[in-house]
Amino acid sequence: MAKQKIIVDGTDIRVDAKGYISLTDLAKRSARSEPKFLIRSWFKNKNTLEFLEAWEEQHNDNFKVAQMLTFKNEATKNSTDPSLIEYAKLTNAIGLLAKAGRYGGTYAHSDIALNFCYWVSPKFQVYLLKEF
């Protein structure tokens, strides 16, 4: 199945074959900064990491909780730049997918995408909710 897209408030948002929503496309909607920097800022946030941990515990029987604790301690330090790819490898997370390259980007389960939207723009989150 090829990637699909949804249109949210006039913005094209890619959805992958698993139904994961492109955070990269959602971040492009914000004028605050480059998408990758906006996603990194959200991902480095303590509340985000706690949300991701709780989500994974509910949806992923293979989630490595002990490794998540280690990751959270490192990721929230000012001197670090946490990697979504490393996060997924270390914790066996399934809610976020990061793909490098020309057709890459960061994709997330719809629950996590909504959390990201709320962090970026609560108003845009309402539009995304309407699509689902």
N, C-alpha and C positions, 0 to 999 in steps of 0.2 A: 504494500500500500504506500503510495507516494505521500509526501507531506501535503497537508491541506492548509487552508487558512480560514480565519474568521475575521470579520470586520467589526471592530469595536470603536464606536464613536469616530468613524472615518479612518481608522488606523488598521492596516493589515497586520494580523498576528498569525504567525505560522504555528501549526499544530502538527506534531510528528505522528508517526504510525501508531505509537502507543497512546496517543491522546494527550501527550505532554505539551504544554504551552511554552512558547518561546519567551523567556524573560528578556532576552536581547531585544526582541521587538517591542515588548512592553516598556523597556527602558528607553528606547528611542523616542517614545512619546514625551518623555521628560526633557526639558531644556536645561536641566541642572548640570549635566556633564555627559561625557562619553558613556555609552551603555556599559562597557566593561568596568568602568570605575564606579558607576552607580551600583551595579550588581555586587562588586567587591565590598563596597561600603555597607550594603544591606547584609551581606553574608558575614561580615566581621562583627556585626551588632550582637551583643549578648542576648537580647530578646529573640532575635532571629534564630540563633543557635539553640536556644531553649525550645523554641517552637519546632525546629527541625528534629531535635531529639525526641520530643513528645510525639511528633507525627510518625517518625520511624518506629518508635516503640509500639505504636498502635497498628501499624501497617506492615511491618517487616520483622518476621520471626528470626531472621539472620542478622539483625542489626547488632553491632558490637558496642555495647553501652560503655564498657571500660575504655575503649579507644576513643569514644566520643568525649569523655571527660578530659582525656589528655589533649585531644584536638581543641576543645573549647578553651582550655587554659592557655594554649599557645596562640590560638587565633585572635584572642581579644587583646593581646599585647600590642602596643603601639609599634614595636619594631618588626612585626611580622606582616606578611601579606598572604593570607590563607588561600589555598588553591582548592577549588571545587572538585577537581579531579583527584587530588590527594585525599580530600575529605571522603569521597565515595570509596576509594580504595581502602583507606584505613578503617572506616566504620562499616563497610558493606552497605552503604546507604542506597536506596532505590528511588527516593523522591526527587532528586536533582540529577540531571545528566548534563555534562559539559563536553562539548565536542570542539576540537581545534580544527582550524583550516577554513578554507573558503566557504564551505557550506555548513560550518559549525555554528556554535552558539551555545547558550545555556537554556535548557528546557527543564520544566518542573511540572510535577503533578498539579492538577487544577487547584487543590487546597493550598499548596505552597505558592502557586502563582497569585492567588488571591491575597495571601499574606504579603507578598512582594508589592502588589498593587496598592494595598493599604499603606504600606510604608512610603511608597512613591507618591501616590495621589489617591486619597479616599474617594474623590469624585469619579476618577477613572475606574476604581474598583466597582462602583455601582454599575457602570456601563458593562464591565466584564461579567458581573453577576447576571445581568439581563440576558447576555448571550447564552448562559447555561440554564 
